[in-house]
């Protein structure tokens, strides 16, 4: 009876055993370095990087790799782990490096962050994090036959210092790997790698890792074909929750690489020694797979005749009864209903008695997953639509309420202003009120209209948030703000405006409360709130000019 603890190894080793004898380089090794960082001390912690590292280590070990697994590495530990691993590589080895955790892109390149990272600048990141370029160059110096580097670090930038970010906001830039290497990012540039599809996603692994380890078990698949399949599957899965994620692949490898057969390295056809070793291995295995492997590698070899005879004999032999071990294993697999163990059974017994049933069970799981993902995507879409409708209705009600109050205020002010029109100070107040109203009106209009108004009605030097600032500098800041929030609505809160005028200097000081609603439809961002505002208005040749401006947020929804 097979146990679950040994199931993964049993499911893959039997396929790799006879093929391992075909490797010509006696000392070539399969080596893997796996790192997963979750428990960061000074930046946001992660939830599944450690799980991803454990799952990847398990699968690589099953594929014949000697695995060095490390979790929650500080900087010193990361340097030591990479140095020790690279020192163990010799020419001709096959190497895989997997990293899950935080990463950041700065001018100097892409960096993998240890759990003790503390950096206030890009120069500090260079000194306290491990450069991805340094990693690929170090691996290249050891001259392995093939190197695969997988980086699952394309999340939001965790390095924020005093309101700004150190490095790019999201993702890692493209990398040109050294010759003989394939570098894989879990998401393309500017995309965020998903840890989970939703809060209800119970899978212990991130989206990239779960899709990769499922497909790497398939025998006879080249790394290029495997990665295309993973790219498509991750992209499709992310779209079910209205998210964009497609792994990026940078390939400078030579020859072919397989996790499971047809061979671990390419064998040069021709050469008596290679053919003799392959024929000896086929005879020792005495299986259809072994003889067919010989015929595929040496279609015109010296032993083609005997190989075909042996192959025909095996194929014509009556089917052997199912062993107790296969029946017992199937009973355990069927009881769990797990995709992982169904696939492992098929890998171990590709011609077994229960293969058809196993494939039917897998098909049922596929259909159930499709229904579940479709339902989840539909619920997500409906929830988003309901929220949009609620926000829209709330905004309409607020606008109507403000409009009504504004009409009432205008009527009241008209009565009061009519009785004080003869007073010059009152005239300045009236003009200032109208000007403040124009400020909010134009700033709620198009970017072009708002900018034209500011150019005409802003003094050359303005006390801007407590600092004397040139008009050109302020206009640049306003332009950036309007590009970030192209749809805006500003309104003075009724009865909040206070004005104090000095007739002698033709100057008025105003303060009050404004309500705002700003949106960016390109990325669905919304900003709603209220702020105290302050304007100083100077009438120069009868034209109002903004000479001072400031505001303070008092409410954010």
C-alpha positions as CSV (number, residue, x, y, z in Angstrom):
1,X,0.0,0.0,0.0
2,X,1.4,3.4,-1.0
3,X,1.2,6.3,1.5
4,X,0.4,9.9,0.6
5,X,3.8,10.9,1.9
6,X,5.5,9.0,-0.9
7,X,2.9,9.4,-3.6
8,X,4.5,12.3,-5.4
9,X,7.9,10.6,-5.6
10,X,6.4,7.3,-6.7
11,X,4.3,9.0,-9.4
12,X,7.3,10.6,-11.1
13,X,10.4,8.5,-10.3
14,X,9.2,5.5,-12.2
15,X,9.0,7.5,-15.4
16,X,12.4,9.1,-14.8
17,X,14.3,5.9,-13.7
18,X,14.9,4.2,-17.0
19,X,15.6,7.5,-18.7
20,X,18.2,8.5,-16.2
21,X,20.5,5.7,-17.4
22,X,20.6,7.5,-20.8
23,X,22.4,10.6,-19.4
24,X,25.9,10.6,-20.9
25,X,27.6,13.0,-18.5
26,X,28.2,10.8,-15.4
27,X,28.8,13.7,-13.0
28,X,26.1,16.1,-14.2
29,X,23.7,17.0,-11.5
30,X,20.2,18.5,-11.1
31,X,20.4,21.3,-8.5
32,X,17.7,23.7,-7.2
33,X,17.8,26.7,-4.9
34,X,14.3,27.6,-3.5
35,X,13.7,30.8,-1.4
36,X,10.4,32.0,0.1
37,X,10.1,35.2,2.2
38,X,6.9,36.0,4.1
39,X,7.7,37.5,7.5
40,X,9.1,40.9,6.6
41,X,10.0,43.1,9.6
42,X,9.7,46.6,8.2
43,X,7.6,46.2,5.0
44,X,4.3,44.5,4.4
45,X,4.2,40.8,5.2
46,X,3.2,38.2,2.6
47,X,0.9,35.1,3.0
48,X,1.9,32.5,0.5
49,X,5.5,33.0,-0.5
50,X,6.6,30.3,2.0
51,X,3.9,27.9,0.8
52,X,5.0,28.5,-2.8
53,X,8.6,27.8,-1.9
54,X,7.7,24.5,-0.2
55,X,5.5,23.4,-3.0
56,X,8.1,24.2,-5.6
57,X,10.8,22.4,-3.6
58,X,8.6,19.3,-3.3
59,X,8.0,19.1,-7.1
60,X,11.6,19.8,-8.0
61,X,12.8,17.0,-5.6
62,X,10.3,14.7,-7.3
63,X,11.8,15.6,-10.6
64,X,15.2,14.5,-9.5
65,X,16.7,17.7,-8.2
66,X,18.8,18.1,-5.1
67,X,16.9,21.0,-3.4
68,X,18.2,23.7,-1.0
69,X,15.1,25.2,0.6
70,X,15.2,28.4,2.6
71,X,12.4,30.5,4.1
72,X,12.4,34.0,5.6
73,X,16.0,34.8,4.7
74,X,17.7,38.0,6.0
75,X,20.3,39.7,3.9
76,X,23.2,37.7,5.4
77,X,21.3,34.5,5.0
78,X,20.4,35.2,1.4
79,X,24.0,36.0,0.4
80,X,25.2,32.8,2.2
81,X,22.5,30.6,0.6
82,X,23.3,31.9,-2.9
83,X,27.0,31.7,-2.5
84,X,26.9,28.1,-1.1
85,X,24.5,27.0,-3.8
86,X,26.6,28.5,-6.7
87,X,29.8,27.0,-5.3
88,X,28.2,23.5,-5.6
89,X,27.5,23.9,-9.4
90,X,29.8,22.3,-11.9
91,X,29.9,22.4,-15.7
92,X,27.1,20.5,-17.3
93,X,24.7,20.7,-14.3
94,X,21.0,21.6,-14.7
95,X,20.0,24.4,-12.3
96,X,16.7,25.8,-11.1
97,X,16.4,28.9,-8.8
98,X,13.0,29.9,-7.5
99,X,12.3,33.0,-5.4
100,X,9.0,34.1,-3.9
101,X,8.8,37.3,-1.9
102,X,9.0,41.1,-2.3
103,X,11.1,42.6,-5.1
104,X,11.7,46.2,-6.2
105,X,12.9,47.9,-9.4
106,X,15.3,50.8,-9.1
107,X,17.6,52.6,-11.5
108,X,20.4,50.1,-10.8
109,X,18.2,47.1,-11.7
110,X,15.9,44.5,-10.1
111,X,16.4,43.5,-6.5
112,X,15.1,40.7,-4.3
113,X,14.3,41.9,-0.8
114,X,15.4,40.0,2.4
115,X,13.1,40.0,5.4
116,X,15.2,42.5,7.3
117,X,15.2,45.1,4.5
118,X,15.2,48.7,5.8
119,X,16.0,51.3,3.2
120,X,15.2,55.0,2.8
121,X,16.8,55.4,-0.6
122,X,17.7,53.5,-3.7
123,X,21.4,53.5,-2.7
124,X,20.5,51.7,0.5
125,X,18.5,49.1,-1.4
126,X,21.6,48.3,-3.5
127,X,23.5,47.6,-0.3
128,X,20.9,45.7,1.6
129,X,19.1,43.6,-1.1
130,X,20.3,41.0,-3.6
131,X,20.5,42.1,-7.2
132,X,18.8,39.8,-9.8
133,X,21.6,40.6,-12.3
134,X,24.1,39.6,-9.7
135,X,22.3,36.3,-9.2
136,X,22.1,35.4,-12.9
137,X,25.8,36.4,-13.5
138,X,27.0,34.3,-10.6
139,X,25.0,31.3,-11.9
140,X,26.5,31.8,-15.4
141,X,30.0,31.9,-14.0
142,X,29.6,28.3,-12.8
143,X,28.8,27.2,-16.5
144,X,25.8,24.9,-15.9
145,X,24.3,23.3,-19.0
146,X,20.9,24.9,-18.4
147,X,19.6,27.4,-15.8
148,X,16.0,28.3,-15.1
149,X,15.4,31.4,-12.7
150,X,11.8,32.0,-11.6
151,X,11.0,35.2,-9.7
152,X,7.5,35.5,-8.1
153,X,8.0,39.1,-6.8
154,X,5.9,41.2,-9.1
155,X,3.6,42.6,-6.4
156,X,3.0,46.2,-5.3
157,X,6.1,48.1,-4.3
158,X,6.5,47.7,-0.5
159,X,9.2,50.4,-0.2
160,X,7.4,53.6,0.8
161,X,9.2,56.4,2.6
162,X,7.6,59.6,3.8
163,X,4.8,59.5,1.2
164,X,6.9,58.4,-1.7
165,X,8.0,55.1,-3.1
166,X,11.6,53.9,-3.5
167,X,11.7,52.3,-7.0
168,X,8.9,51.6,-9.5
169,X,5.3,51.4,-8.2
170,X,4.8,47.8,-9.4
171,X,6.6,45.0,-11.3
172,X,10.2,44.4,-12.4
173,X,11.8,45.5,-15.7
174,X,12.8,43.2,-18.5
175,X,16.1,41.3,-18.1
176,X,18.5,40.0,-20.7
177,X,19.7,36.8,-19.2
178,X,23.2,35.3,-19.8
179,X,23.6,32.6,-22.4
180,X,22.1,29.3,-21.4
181,X,19.5,30.8,-19.0
182,X,15.7,31.2,-18.9
183,X,14.4,33.9,-16.6
184,X,10.7,33.9,-15.7
185,X,8.7,36.6,-13.9
186,X,5.3,35.7,-12.5
187,X,3.8,38.8,-14.1
188,X,4.7,41.2,-17.0
189,X,6.0,44.7,-16.5
190,X,3.5,46.9,-14.7
191,X,1.3,44.0,-13.6
192,X,0.6,42.7,-10.1
193,X,1.1,39.0,-9.4
194,X,-2.0,37.6,-7.6
195,X,-1.5,35.6,-4.4
196,X,-5.2,34.6,-4.5
197,X,-8.2,35.0,-6.8
198,X,-10.4,36.3,-4.0
199,X,-10.8,36.2,-0.2
200,X,-12.6,32.8,-0.6
201,X,-9.6,31.3,-2.5
202,X,-8.5,28.4,-0.3
203,X,-5.6,27.3,-2.5
204,X,-2.4,27.5,-0.4
205,X,-0.3,28.7,-3.4
206,X,-0.2,31.9,-5.5
207,X,-1.7,31.8,-9.0
208,X,1.6,31.5,-10.8
209,X,3.0,28.7,-8.6
210,X,-0.2,26.6,-8.6
211,X,-0.3,26.7,-12.4
212,X,3.4,26.0,-12.9
213,X,3.7,23.0,-10.6
214,X,0.6,21.4,-12.1
215,X,2.0,21.6,-15.6
216,X,5.6,20.7,-14.9
217,X,4.7,17.1,-14.1
218,X,3.7,16.4,-17.7
219,X,6.3,14.1,-19.3
220,X,8.0,15.1,-22.6
221,X,7.2,18.8,-22.5
222,X,10.0,21.3,-23.4
223,X,10.5,24.2,-21.1
224,X,9.4,26.7,-23.8
225,X,6.1,24.8,-24.4
226,X,5.6,24.5,-20.7
227,X,6.0,28.2,-20.1
228,X,3.6,29.1,-23.0
229,X,1.0,26.9,-21.4
230,X,1.6,28.5,-17.9
231,X,1.4,32.0,-19.4
232,X,-2.0,31.2,-21.1
233,X,-3.4,29.5,-18.0
234,X,-2.4,32.2,-15.6
235,X,-3.7,34.9,-17.9
236,X,-7.1,33.1,-18.3
237,X,-7.4,32.5,-14.5
238,X,-6.6,36.1,-13.7
239,X,-9.3,37.3,-16.2
240,X,-11.9,35.4,-14.2
241,X,-11.5,38.1,-11.5
242,X,-11.1,41.0,-14.0
243,X,-7.3,41.2,-13.4
244,X,-4.4,41.3,-15.9
245,X,-1.5,39.0,-15.2
246,X,0.7,37.2,-17.8
247,X,4.0,35.7,-16.8
248,X,7.0,37.2,-18.7
249,X,9.7,34.8,-20.1
250,X,13.2,35.8,-21.2
251,X,14.9,32.9,-23.0
252,X,18.6,32.7,-23.9
253,X,18.9,28.9,-23.3
254,X,20.4,26.5,-25.8
255,X,19.1,23.0,-26.6
256,X,16.1,21.5,-24.9
257,X,15.2,21.0,-21.2
258,X,12.5,18.8,-19.7
259,X,11.5,18.2,-16.1
260,X,10.4,14.7,-17.1
261,X,11.8,13.1,-20.3
262,X,12.1,12.2,-23.1
263,X,15.6,12.8,-21.8
264,X,17.0,15.2,-19.3
265,X,19.7,16.3,-21.7
266,X,20.0,16.0,-25.5
267,X,22.1,13.0,-26.5
268,X,24.1,13.4,-29.7
269,X,23.0,10.8,-32.2
270,X,25.9,8.8,-33.7
271,X,28.8,7.6,-31.7
272,X,29.1,3.9,-30.8
273,X,29.5,4.4,-27.1
274,X,26.3,6.4,-26.8
275,X,24.3,3.8,-28.8
276,X,25.8,0.9,-26.9
277,X,24.9,2.5,-23.5
278,X,21.4,3.3,-24.6
279,X,20.9,-0.3,-26.0
280,X,22.2,-1.8,-22.7
281,X,19.8,0.4,-20.7
282,X,16.9,-0.7,-22.9
283,X,17.7,-4.3,-22.4
284,X,18.1,-3.9,-18.6
285,X,14.7,-2.2,-18.4
286,X,13.1,-4.6,-20.9
287,X,10.0,-2.4,-21.4
288,X,8.2,-0.9,-24.4
289,X,9.1,2.6,-23.3
290,X,12.8,1.7,-23.1
291,X,12.9,0.1,-26.5
292,X,10.9,2.9,-28.1
293,X,13.3,5.4,-26.6
294,X,16.2,3.6,-28.2
295,X,14.4,3.6,-31.6
296,X,13.6,7.3,-31.3
297,X,17.2,8.2,-30.6
298,X,18.9,5.8,-33.1
299,X,16.4,5.2,-35.9
300,X,19.3,3.7,-38.0
301,X,21.2,2.2,-35.2
302,X,22.9,-1.2,-35.1
303,X,20.2,-2.7,-32.8
304,X,17.1,-1.4,-34.6
305,X,16.1,-5.0,-35.7
306,X,16.3,-6.6,-32.2
307,X,14.7,-3.5,-30.7
308,X,11.6,-3.7,-33.0
309,X,11.3,-7.5,-32.3
310,X,11.4,-6.9,-28.5
311,X,8.9,-4.0,-28.8
312,X,6.5,-6.2,-30.9
313,X,6.8,-9.0,-28.4
314,X,6.0,-6.8,-25.4
315,X,3.0,-5.2,-27.2
316,X,1.6,-8.6,-28.2
317,X,2.0,-10.1,-24.7
318,X,-1.3,-10.5,-22.7
319,X,-2.0,-7.6,-20.3
320,X,-0.7,-8.3,-16.8
321,X,-3.2,-8.4,-14.0
322,X,-3.4,-5.3,-11.9
323,X,-1.1,-5.5,-8.9
324,X,-2.4,-5.2,-5.4
325,X,-0.3,-2.0,-5.1
326,X,-2.0,-0.4,-8.1
327,X,-5.5,-1.3,-6.8
328,X,-4.6,0.0,-3.3
329,X,-3.2,3.2,-4.6
330,X,-6.3,3.8,-6.8
331,X,-8.5,3.2,-3.7
332,X,-6.7,5.9,-1.8
333,X,-6.7,8.3,-4.8
334,X,-10.4,7.8,-5.4
335,X,-11.2,8.4,-1.8
336,X,-9.4,11.8,-1.8
337,X,-10.8,13.0,-5.1
338,X,-7.7,15.2,-5.3
339,X,-6.5,16.5,-8.7
340,X,-2.9,16.2,-7.5
341,X,-3.2,12.5,-6.6
342,X,-5.2,11.7,-9.7
343,X,-2.5,13.1,-11.9
344,X,0.2,11.3,-9.9
345,X,-1.7,8.0,-10.4
346,X,-1.8,8.5,-14.2
347,X,1.9,9.4,-14.2
348,X,2.8,6.2,-12.4
349,X,0.4,3.9,-14.3
350,X,-0.1,5.5,-17.8
351,X,-1.6,2.2,-19.0
352,X,-3.2,1.2,-15.7
353,X,-6.6,-0.4,-15.3
354,X,-8.1,2.8,-13.8
355,X,-6.6,5.4,-16.1
356,X,-9.9,6.0,-17.9
357,X,-11.7,6.5,-14.6
358,X,-9.0,8.8,-13.4
359,X,-9.3,10.9,-16.5
360,X,-13.1,11.1,-16.1
361,X,-12.6,12.3,-12.5
362,X,-10.1,14.9,-13.7
363,X,-12.7,16.1,-16.3
364,X,-15.3,16.4,-13.6
365,X,-12.9,18.5,-11.5
366,X,-12.2,20.7,-14.6
367,X,-15.9,21.3,-15.2
368,X,-16.5,22.0,-11.5
369,X,-13.6,24.5,-11.5
370,X,-15.0,26.2,-14.6
371,X,-18.4,26.6,-13.0
372,X,-16.9,27.9,-9.8
373,X,-14.7,30.4,-11.5
374,X,-17.5,31.6,-13.8
375,X,-19.8,32.0,-10.8
376,X,-17.1,33.9,-8.9
377,X,-16.4,36.2,-11.8
378,X,-20.2,36.9,-12.2
379,X,-20.6,37.6,-8.5
380,X,-17.6,40.0,-8.6
381,X,-19.0,41.8,-11.6
382,X,-22.4,42.1,-10.1
383,X,-20.9,43.4,-6.8
384,X,-18.9,46.0,-8.7
385,X,-22.0,47.1,-10.7
386,X,-24.1,47.4,-7.5
387,X,-21.3,49.5,-5.9
388,X,-21.1,51.8,-9.0
389,X,-24.9,52.3,-9.0
390,X,-24.8,53.1,-5.3
391,X,-22.0,55.6,-5.6
392,X,-23.7,57.2,-8.7
393,X,-27.1,57.5,-6.9
394,X,-25.4,59.0,-3.8
395,X,-23.5,61.5,-5.9
396,X,-26.7,62.5,-7.8
397,X,-28.5,63.1,-4.4
398,X,-25.6,65.1,-3.1
399,X,-25.4,67.3,-6.2
400,X,-29.2,67.9,-6.1
401,X,-29.0,68.8,-2.4
402,X,-26.1,71.1,-3.0
403,X,-27.9,72.7,-5.9
404,X,-31.0,73.3,-3.8
405,X,-29.1,74.8,-1.0
406,X,-27.1,76.9,-3.4
407,X,-30.3,78.2,-4.9
408,X,-31.6,79.1,-1.5
409,X,-28.3,80.7,-0.5
410,X,-28.2,82.7,-3.7
411,X,-31.7,84.0,-3.1
412,X,-30.9,84.9,0.5
413,X,-27.7,86.6,-0.6
414,X,-29.4,88.5,-3.3
415,X,-31.8,90.0,-0.8
416,X,-29.0,90.9,1.6
417,X,-26.6,92.2,-1.1
418,X,-29.4,94.4,-2.6
419,X,-29.6,96.3,0.7
420,X,-25.8,96.8,1.0
421,X,-24.9,97.5,-2.6
422,X,-24.1,101.1,-1.9
423,X,-21.3,100.1,0.5
424,X,-17.9,99.7,-1.3
425,X,-16.7,97.1,1.1
426,X,-19.8,95.1,0.5
427,X,-19.2,95.4,-3.2
428,X,-15.8,93.8,-2.8
429,X,-17.4,91.0,-0.8
430,X,-19.9,90.4,-3.6
431,X,-17.2,90.3,-6.2
432,X,-15.0,88.0,-4.1
433,X,-18.0,85.6,-3.5
434,X,-18.6,85.5,-7.2
435,X,-14.9,84.9,-7.8
436,X,-14.7,82.0,-5.3
437,X,-17.7,80.5,-7.0
438,X,-16.0,80.8,-10.4
439,X,-12.9,79.0,-9.0
440,X,-14.9,76.0,-8.0
441,X,-16.9,76.1,-11.2
442,X,-13.9,76.2,-13.6
443,X,-12.0,73.6,-11.6
444,X,-15.0,71.3,-12.0
445,X,-14.9,71.8,-15.7
446,X,-12.5,70.4,-18.3
447,X,-8.8,70.5,-17.8
448,X,-8.4,73.1,-20.6
449,X,-11.1,75.4,-19.1
450,X,-9.6,75.1,-15.6
451,X,-6.1,75.8,-16.8
452,X,-7.2,78.9,-18.8
453,X,-9.0,80.3,-15.8
454,X,-5.9,79.8,-13.5
455,X,-3.6,81.4,-16.0
456,X,-5.8,84.5,-16.2
457,X,-6.6,84.8,-12.5
458,X,-3.5,83.8,-10.6
459,X,-0.8,86.4,-9.6
460,X,2.8,85.9,-10.8
461,X,3.9,85.2,-7.2
462,X,1.5,83.3,-4.8
463,X,1.9,82.4,-1.2
464,X,1.1,78.7,-2.0
465,X,0.6,76.5,1.1
466,X,2.8,78.9,3.2
467,X,5.6,79.2,0.6
468,X,6.0,82.0,-1.9
469,X,5.9,80.2,-5.2
470,X,6.1,81.2,-8.9
471,X,2.9,81.0,-11.0
472,X,4.6,78.6,-13.5
473,X,5.5,76.1,-10.8
474,X,1.9,76.1,-9.4
475,X,0.4,75.6,-12.9
476,X,2.6,72.5,-13.4
477,X,1.4,71.0,-10.1
478,X,-2.2,71.8,-11.0
479,X,-1.7,70.1,-14.4
480,X,-0.4,66.9,-12.9
481,X,-3.3,66.8,-10.5
482,X,-5.9,67.3,-13.3
483,X,-4.3,64.6,-15.4
484,X,-4.5,62.2,-12.4
485,X,-8.1,63.2,-11.7
486,X,-9.7,64.2,-15.0
487,X,-13.3,64.1,-13.7
488,X,-13.8,66.6,-10.8
489,X,-16.7,68.2,-8.9
490,X,-16.0,70.9,-6.4
491,X,-18.7,72.7,-4.4
492,X,-18.6,75.3,-1.6
493,X,-20.4,74.0,1.5
494,X,-23.5,76.2,2.1
495,X,-23.1,78.9,4.7
496,X,-19.4,78.1,5.3
497,X,-17.8,81.0,3.4
498,X,-16.4,83.8,5.4
499,X,-15.0,86.9,3.8
500,X,-13.0,89.8,5.3
501,X,-12.2,92.7,2.9
502,X,-9.9,95.7,3.1
503,X,-11.2,98.4,0.9
504,X,-7.9,100.4,1.1
505,X,-5.8,97.6,-0.3
506,X,-8.5,96.1,-2.5
507,X,-7.8,92.8,-0.8
508,X,-10.1,90.1,0.6
509,X,-9.3,87.1,2.8
510,X,-11.7,84.1,2.3
511,X,-12.1,80.8,4.1
512,X,-14.7,78.1,4.1
513,X,-15.4,74.4,3.4
514,X,-15.5,72.7,0.1
515,X,-16.8,69.2,-0.9
516,X,-15.1,67.3,-3.7
517,X,-15.6,64.2,-5.8
518,X,-12.7,63.3,-8.1
519,X,-12.5,60.3,-10.4
520,X,-10.2,58.5,-12.9
521,X,-12.2,56.2,-15.2
522,X,-9.1,54.7,-16.7
523,X,-8.2,52.8,-13.5
524,X,-11.5,53.2,-11.6
525,X,-10.0,55.4,-8.8
526,X,-12.3,57.5,-6.8
527,X,-11.6,60.3,-4.2
528,X,-14.4,61.9,-2.2
529,X,-14.1,64.2,0.8
530,X,-14.1,67.7,2.2
531,X,-11.5,70.3,3.0
532,X,-11.1,73.7,4.6
533,X,-9.9,76.2,2.0
534,X,-8.2,79.6,2.2
535,X,-7.8,82.1,-0.6
536,X,-6.4,85.7,-0.6
537,X,-7.9,87.7,-3.5
538,X,-6.3,91.0,-4.6
539,X,-8.2,93.2,-7.1
540,X,-5.6,94.6,-9.5
541,X,-7.1,97.2,-11.9
542,X,-10.4,95.8,-11.0
543,X,-9.4,92.2,-11.9
544,X,-9.4,89.6,-9.1
545,X,-6.1,87.7,-8.7
546,X,-5.3,84.8,-6.4
547,X,-2.3,85.9,-4.2
548,X,-2.5,83.2,-1.6
549,X,-3.9,79.6,-1.5
550,X,-4.1,76.8,1.0
551,X,-6.3,73.9,2.1
552,X,-6.6,71.2,4.7
553,X,-8.4,67.9,4.3
554,X,-11.0,67.4,7.1
555,X,-12.9,64.4,5.7
556,X,-12.1,61.5,3.3
557,X,-14.7,58.9,2.3
